[in-house]
Amino acid sequence: MGEKKVNKVDIRNRRAGFDYEFLENYTAGVVLAGTEIKSIRAGKASLADSFCYFANGELYVKNMHVADYWWASYNRKDPKRDRKLLLNRKELNKLQRSVKEKGLTIVPTRLFISDNGYAKLNISLAKGKKEYDKRESIKEKDMRRAAQRGDDY
């Protein structure tokens, strides 16, 4: 009787792992309007080129694309509008200090639907990788892949 519907929504920002080194991870709620949650449940969202910024002490995500819901008739929102993120005040203050003092950035890494049906966004406090760090990451990934296949590297 108590069967749960399995949520298959798992939208990831794969590019972020290549461009940034993650230091701390947080899970934030997302303020959505109207039919945006239906689009996300249908998997019609993208985190490519998105980032987070502070405005008036609040955290927002910019460039997160949520496609228009096909069945919506009115009250449509801009697909790339800025959306507010929900974190507690202690976490917000810590993130804001880190961004200001250390020159770090906040990057969205994963968008998913929680067990209670809310849209959640995993964000990471990140430090940008230099070009040689990226080459090192590629080399490590190639060596891991070769080891899995059993090749001699």
PECOR-V754645 format. One record per pair of residues at least 4 apart in sequence whose C-alpha atoms are under 8 Angstrom apart, sorted by the first residue. I is the first residue (numbers start at 1). J is the second residue. Records with the same first field share a line. If there is no record, write none. Layout:
I = J  J
This chain:
7 = 113  114  115
9 = 40  41  42  43  111  112  113
10 = 43  110  111  112  113
11 = 43  45  46  47  110  111  112
12 = 46  47  109  110  111
13 = 17  46  47  48  108  109  110
14 = 18  109
15 = 19  48
16 = 20  107  108  109
17 = 21  22
18 = 129  134  137
19 = 128  129  134
20 = 126  127  128  129
21 = 126  127  128  129
22 = 124  125  126  127
23 = 124  125  126  127
24 = 124  125  126
25 = 122  123  124  125
26 = 122  123  124
27 = 87  120  121  122  123
28 = 85  86  87  120  121  122  123
29 = 85  86  87  118  119  120  121
30 = 83  84  85  86  119  120  121
31 = 83  84  85  86
32 = 36  37  83
33 = 37  77
34 = 75  76
35 = 39  68  69  72  76
36 = 40  66  67  68  69
37 = 41  119
38 = 42  69
39 = 43  44  45  66  67  68  69
40 = 44  45  66  119
41 = 113
44 = 66  67
45 = 64  65  66  67
46 = 64  65  66
47 = 63  64  65  108  109  110  111
48 = 63  64
49 = 63  64
50 = 61  62  63  64  107  108
51 = 61  62  63  64  106  107  108
52 = 59  60  61  62  105  106  107  108
53 = 59  60  61  62  106
54 = 58  59  60  96
55 = 59  60
57 = 92
58 = 84  85  92
59 = 84  85  86  92
60 = 82  83  84  85
61 = 82  83  84  85  108
62 = 80  81  82  83
63 = 80  81  82
64 = 79  80  81  82
65 = 79  80  81
66 = 79  80
67 = 79
68 = 72  76  77  79
72 = 76
77 = 81
87 = 91  92
88 = 92
89 = 93
90 = 94
91 = 95
92 = 96
93 = 97
94 = 98
95 = 99  125
96 = 100
97 = 101  102
98 = 102  103  104
99 = 103  104  105  106
100 = 104
103 = 127
104 = 125  126  127  128
105 = 125  126  127  128
106 = 123  124  125  126
107 = 123  124  125  126
108 = 121  122  123  124
109 = 121  122  123  124
110 = 121  122  123
111 = 119  120  121  122
112 = 119  120  121
113 = 117  118  119  120
114 = 118  119  120
129 = 133  134
130 = 134
131 = 135
132 = 136
133 = 137
134 = 138
135 = 139
136 = 140
137 = 141
138 = 142
139 = 143
140 = 144
141 = 145
142 = 146
143 = 147  153
144 = 148
145 = 149
146 = 150  151  152  153
147 = 151  152  153
